[in-house]
Amino acid sequence: MGKKSKGIFCLEVADWSGNMKKRETVKPILDLLRNSALEVPYIYRDVATQSELSHYLGKWTQNKYRDYPILYLAFHGSPGEIFLAGESGRTKPVGFDVFLESLEDSCHGQLIYFGACSFLNVPSKILRNMVRKFDALAVAGYRYEVDWVKSTVFETLFLSELQKNAMTKSGILAVERRIKETAPRLIRELGFRMVIKE
C-alpha cells in the first residue's frame, strides 16, 4: 500500500446492459489508481442481488476494512434509488432504506460515492439526513444522467484527489475546492454534488 493511501471498496452492478457479450466495468479506474504512483489499494465485488449488496455493505463496515474508507458504488440509478441489473432486466429499485439498514452509524470518517445516474437528485435535506444517520464524512454522486466516458474521467480524478488529504472535514473541503477548480465543466455536466458532515 502506498504511503497513506486510502483504499477503495468498490461494489459494481454485475450486468450493466443485460447483454453478456458486453464487458462494461469501472474496474479499469481502480487498476489505474492501484498501478499509478498513488498505489491505491482496492477491493472489488460485482453485485447481482439485494442480498449480495447488503452482505458486502456489511463487510465494508467491519474493522478489518478500515483502511478502505472510500465506498464506491457503481450502479444504474434514478433519484434516490439504484438498480442491480441491466436495462433489459431492471430489478426492483433499491433505495436509501437498504443502505440505512447496513450502514447506519457505521461510516465514521468514511466517504460514500454513488457512481449512479441521478441518484443524488433529491432534496438536500434528505442527503444531510443520510450523512448524519450513516455518521459518514461525506456522500457524493450525481444529480443527472451521466455519460460513461465523462463520468469515468471525473471519477478517476475525484478518487485520486481523495488520496491527497486526510479523511477529515477540512481534508474533504480541500478536495472539493480542488475538484471545482480542476473540472468545473464536468461538475456542471454531470451534476456532481457532495454533502459533507456538518
Phi, psi and chi 1 to 4 in degrees:
 res  aa     phi    psi   chi1   chi2   chi3   chi4
   1 MET       -  133.9 -177.2 -174.6  -65.6      -
   2 GLY   -64.1  161.4      -      -      -      -
   3 LYS   -56.4  120.5 -176.3  179.5  179.5 -175.5
   4 LYS    57.4   23.4  -63.2 -174.0 -179.5  177.5
   5 SER   -64.9  143.1  -68.7      -      -      -
   6 LYS  -106.7  112.2  -62.5  162.4 -164.6   74.7
   7 GLY   -64.6  154.8      -      -      -      -
   8 ILE  -114.1  129.2  -61.1  168.4      -      -
   9 PHE  -107.7  104.8 -166.2  103.2      -      -
  10 CYS  -107.6  129.2  178.5      -      -      -
  11 LEU  -117.4  128.5  -57.5  178.9      -      -
  12 GLU  -129.2  144.8 -179.3  177.2   31.7      -
  13 VAL   -55.7  136.2   65.0      -      -      -
  14 ALA   -70.6  -25.4      -      -      -      -
  15 ASP  -145.6   97.2 -173.8    4.6      -      -
  16 TRP   -66.3  -42.0  -80.6  100.4      -      -
  17 SER  -111.0  -13.4   66.7      -      -      -
  18 GLY    82.9   -0.1      -      -      -      -
  19 ASN  -110.9  109.6 -177.0  -14.9      -      -
  20 MET   -65.4  -14.0  -62.1  -62.8  -72.6      -
  21 LYS   -78.4  -19.5  -66.3  178.5 -178.4  178.3
  22 LYS   -87.1  151.2  -67.6 -170.6  173.5 -177.6
  23 ARG  -125.6   42.1  -63.6  177.4   49.5  174.8
  24 GLU   -66.8  133.3  -62.5  152.3  -50.5      -
  25 THR  -164.5  152.9  178.9      -      -      -
  26 VAL   -89.6   -0.5  -60.8      -      -      -
  27 LYS   -55.8  -35.8 -159.7  162.9  176.5  -69.5
  28 PRO   -58.5  -30.0  -28.5   37.6      -      -
  29 ILE   -60.9  -46.3  -63.4  171.1      -      -
  30 LEU   -65.7  -41.1  -57.0  170.4      -      -
  31 ASP   -63.1  -42.2  -71.2  -25.5      -      -
  32 LEU   -59.9  -46.5  174.9   64.2      -      -
  33 LEU   -66.0  -37.5  -67.1  171.1      -      -
  34 ARG   -68.3  -39.0 -177.9 -171.3   60.6 -158.6
  35 ASN   -88.9   -1.3  -63.4  -30.4      -      -
  36 SER   -84.3 -179.2   71.6      -      -      -
  37 ALA   -62.6  -21.0      -      -      -      -
  38 LEU   -71.0  -27.9  -63.9  170.9      -      -
  39 GLU    50.6   52.7  -62.8 -178.9    3.2      -
  40 VAL   -79.3  118.2 -178.7      -      -      -
  41 PRO   -75.4  153.9   28.8  -32.6      -      -
  42 TYR  -146.9  157.3   71.7   82.4      -      -
  43 ILE  -120.1  132.2  -66.7  169.9      -      -
  44 TYR  -130.0  133.2  170.3   89.2      -      -
  45 ARG  -140.4  139.9  -64.7  -67.1 -177.3  -88.1
  46 ASP   -93.6  150.7   61.1   14.9      -      -
  47 VAL  -128.3  127.7  174.8      -      -      -
  48 ALA  -112.7  -21.7      -      -      -      -
  49 THR  -132.2  161.3   66.5      -      -      -
  50 GLN   -64.2  -35.5 -173.5  172.7  -42.4      -
  51 SER   -67.1  -36.3   60.8      -      -      -
  52 GLU   -65.3  -42.8  -74.9 -179.6  -22.8      -
  53 LEU   -58.4  -50.0  175.9   64.5      -      -
  54 SER   -61.4  -40.0  -64.2      -      -      -
  55 HIS   -59.5  -49.9  171.0   75.4      -      -
  56 TYR   -72.9  -32.8  -70.6  125.1      -      -
  57 LEU   -61.5  -42.0  -70.2  173.6      -      -
  58 GLY   -62.1  -39.4      -      -      -      -
  59 LYS   -61.1  -44.4  -71.7  -79.9 -171.3 -172.9
  60 TRP   -58.2  -31.2  179.2   61.1      -      -
  61 THR   -79.2   -7.1   64.2      -      -      -
  62 GLN   -71.9  146.9  -65.4  175.0   -0.8      -
  63 ASN   -56.3  -32.8  -78.5  -24.9      -      -
  64 LYS   -67.8  -10.2   61.6 -177.0  168.6 -177.9
  65 TYR  -110.5   19.3  -60.2  114.0      -      -
  66 ARG   -65.7  -19.1  -65.6  -51.7  -79.9 -178.8
  67 ASP   -78.8    4.4  -70.6  -21.0      -      -
  68 TYR  -122.4   68.3  -63.6   81.9      -      -
  69 PRO   -78.1   -1.6   30.8  -36.5      -      -
  70 ILE  -108.5  114.8  -58.7  162.9      -      -
  71 LEU   -96.1  116.8  177.2   61.2      -      -
  72 TYR  -110.9  111.5  176.5   23.1      -      -
  73 LEU  -108.5  112.6  -60.7  161.6      -      -
  74 ALA  -111.3  103.6      -      -      -      -
  75 PHE  -146.8  166.0  -67.9   90.9      -      -
  76 HIS   -67.4  150.6  -73.2  -66.3      -      -
  77 GLY  -149.2  167.1      -      -      -      -
  78 SER  -147.9  172.2   64.7      -      -      -
  79 PRO   -52.9  115.6  -31.1   38.9      -      -
  80 GLY    76.8    9.1      -      -      -      -
  81 GLU  -151.7  153.2   47.9 -168.1   29.2      -
  82 ILE  -116.8  166.5   63.5  162.3      -      -
  83 PHE  -126.0  145.7  -62.4   90.3      -      -
  84 LEU  -100.6    1.1  -62.3  173.7      -      -
  85 ALA  -136.5  167.6      -      -      -      -
  86 GLY   -69.8  176.2      -      -      -      -
  87 GLU   -51.6  -42.6  -66.5  -65.6  -31.9      -
  88 SER   -79.4  -12.2   61.6      -      -      -
  89 GLY  -136.5   42.6      -      -      -      -
  90 ARG   -58.0  130.6  -79.3 -154.8  164.3  176.9
  91 THR   -85.2  176.8   60.7      -      -      -
  92 LYS   -56.0  136.0  179.8  176.9  127.0 -177.9
  93 PRO   -64.4  149.3   19.5  -27.6      -      -
  94 VAL  -110.4  120.1  173.9      -      -      -
  95 GLY  -105.3 -171.1      -      -      -      -
  96 PHE   -56.1  -32.9  -70.2  122.4      -      -
  97 ASP   -61.1  -36.9   55.7  -29.4      -      -
  98 VAL   -66.6  -41.4  171.8      -      -      -
  99 PHE   -66.3  -39.0  -68.0   99.2      -      -
 100 LEU   -62.6  -41.3 -167.2   56.9      -      -
 101 GLU   -57.7  -38.4  -73.4  172.9   19.5      -
 102 SER   -90.1  -27.6  -61.7      -      -      -
 103 LEU  -115.9   -3.8  -59.1  177.4      -      -
 104 GLU   -55.5  129.5 -171.9  167.9   12.4      -
 105 ASP    56.7   26.3  -65.7  -35.8      -      -
 106 SER  -121.3    4.5  -59.8      -      -      -
 107 CYS  -119.2   31.3  -53.2      -      -      -
 108 HIS   -58.8  125.6 -176.6   73.0      -      -
 109 GLY    73.5   17.2      -      -      -      -
 110 GLN  -120.0  160.1  -63.2  172.2  -63.1      -
 111 LEU  -120.3  136.9  179.0  137.0      -      -
 112 ILE  -113.0  119.9  -56.8  168.1      -      -
 113 TYR  -110.3  114.3 -170.1   90.4      -      -
 114 PHE   -92.9   97.0  -71.9   95.4      -      -
 115 GLY   -84.7   64.4      -      -      -      -
 116 ALA  -138.3  131.8      -      -      -      -
 117 CYS   -50.7  128.8  -70.3      -      -      -
 118 SER    53.5   15.6   62.4      -      -      -
 119 PHE   -58.1  -38.7 -176.4   82.2      -      -
 120 LEU   -91.7   17.9  -66.0 -168.0      -      -
 121 ASN   -85.8   61.8 -170.2   12.3      -      -
 122 VAL  -134.5  164.0  -63.7      -      -      -
 123 PRO   -58.1  143.4  -25.8   35.2      -      -
 124 SER   -55.9  -34.5  -64.8      -      -      -
 125 LYS   -58.8  -40.4 -178.6  179.1  178.0 -178.7
 126 ILE   -64.2  -42.3  -69.6  174.0      -      -
 127 LEU   -68.9  -40.3  -63.2  176.0      -      -
 128 ARG   -62.8  -39.3  -73.8 -167.3  -56.1  -89.5
 129 ASN   -64.5  -39.5 -168.5   44.2      -      -
 130 MET   -63.8  -46.2 -173.8  165.7   69.1      -
 131 VAL   -58.7  -44.0  169.3      -      -      -
 132 ARG   -64.5  -46.1 -176.8 -179.4   55.8   76.4
 133 LYS   -67.2  -35.0  -73.3 -171.0  172.5 -175.4
 134 PHE   -74.3  -20.9  -69.4  164.2      -      -
 135 ASP    60.6   35.3 -170.0   27.9      -      -
 136 ALA   -85.7  156.6      -      -      -      -
 137 LEU   -70.4  -40.7  177.4   59.0      -      -
 138 ALA  -164.5  157.8      -      -      -      -
 139 VAL  -125.5  134.5  169.3      -      -      -
 140 ALA  -136.1  159.8      -      -      -      -
 141 GLY   164.1 -155.8      -      -      -      -
 142 TYR  -116.7  148.3  -54.2  119.2      -      -
 143 ARG   -98.0  -15.6  -73.1  176.4  -69.0  169.4
 144 TYR  -118.9  167.7  -53.8  146.3      -      -
 145 GLU   -65.1  136.5  -69.2  -74.5  -40.3      -
 146 VAL  -120.4  149.5  -62.2      -      -      -
 147 ASP   -78.2  135.7  173.7   81.1      -      -
 148 TRP   -57.4  -49.9  178.6  -85.8      -      -
 149 VAL   -68.1  -43.9  173.5      -      -      -
 150 LYS   -64.6  -40.7  -71.0  179.9  179.7  178.3
 151 SER   -68.6  -32.8   63.2      -      -      -
 152 THR   -64.2  -44.8  -62.2      -      -      -
 153 VAL   -60.7  -46.7  169.8      -      -      -
 154 PHE   -64.2  -45.1 -177.9   79.3      -      -
 155 GLU   -64.5  -36.5  -72.4  166.6   13.6      -
 156 THR   -62.0  -45.3  -56.1      -      -      -
 157 LEU   -63.7  -49.6  175.6   64.1      -      -
 158 PHE   -62.3  -46.7 -179.4   67.3      -      -
 159 LEU   -65.1  -32.8  -66.8  169.1      -      -
 160 SER   -72.8  -37.7   67.4      -      -      -
 161 GLU   -64.7  -32.0  -73.3  -63.3  -35.8      -
 162 LEU   -62.0  -21.0  -72.7  170.9      -      -
 163 GLN   -75.0  -15.1  -58.4  -60.5  -44.5      -
 164 LYS   -91.9   -6.7  -61.3  175.9 -177.1  175.4
 165 ASN  -135.9  159.8  -71.5   83.7      -      -
 166 ALA   -67.1  154.4      -      -      -      -
 167 MET   -83.6   71.0  -66.7  -65.7  -80.4      -
 168 THR  -131.8  169.1   61.2      -      -      -
 169 LYS   -59.7  -45.2 -175.7  173.0 -179.3  178.1
 170 SER   -66.5  -35.6   61.1      -      -      -
 171 GLY   -65.0  -43.6      -      -      -      -
 172 ILE   -68.9  -37.1  -69.2  -62.1      -      -
 173 LEU   -62.4  -37.5  -73.4  168.3      -      -
 174 ALA   -65.4  -41.4      -      -      -      -
 175 VAL   -61.2  -45.1  169.6      -      -      -
 176 GLU   -59.8  -43.1 -175.7  178.7   46.1      -
 177 ARG   -60.9  -46.5  -79.0 -168.1  -60.5  -86.0
 178 ARG   -63.9  -41.9  -75.9 -161.9  -52.2  -84.5
 179 ILE   -62.3  -42.3  -72.9  -69.3      -      -
 180 LYS   -64.5  -33.5  -74.4  179.5  176.5  177.2
 181 GLU   -75.1  -38.7  -69.2  169.4    2.8      -
 182 THR   -80.6  -39.4  -54.6      -      -      -
 183 ALA  -133.3   52.0      -      -      -      -
 184 PRO   -62.0  -37.0   22.0  -31.4      -      -
 185 ARG   -67.4  -44.3 -175.8  171.7  176.1  175.9
 186 LEU   -62.3  -40.5  -85.0  177.4      -      -
 187 ILE   -58.5  -44.0  -74.7  172.5      -      -
 188 ARG   -65.7  -46.9  -73.9 -167.7  -54.5  -87.2
 189 GLU   -65.5  -37.4  -73.5 -175.8   23.1      -
 190 LEU   -87.7  -17.6  -59.0  171.1      -      -
 191 GLY    69.3   37.3      -      -      -      -
 192 PHE   -64.9  138.5  172.2   78.3      -      -
 193 ARG  -145.1  152.5   72.9 -169.1  -61.7 -168.2
 194 MET  -135.7  128.7 -177.7  160.0   53.6      -
 195 VAL  -108.6  119.6  178.3      -      -      -
 196 ILE  -104.6  144.0  -59.8  168.5      -      -
 197 LYS   -53.8  134.9 -172.8  174.2 -174.5  176.8
 198 GLU   -80.4      -  -65.5  176.6  -14.6      -
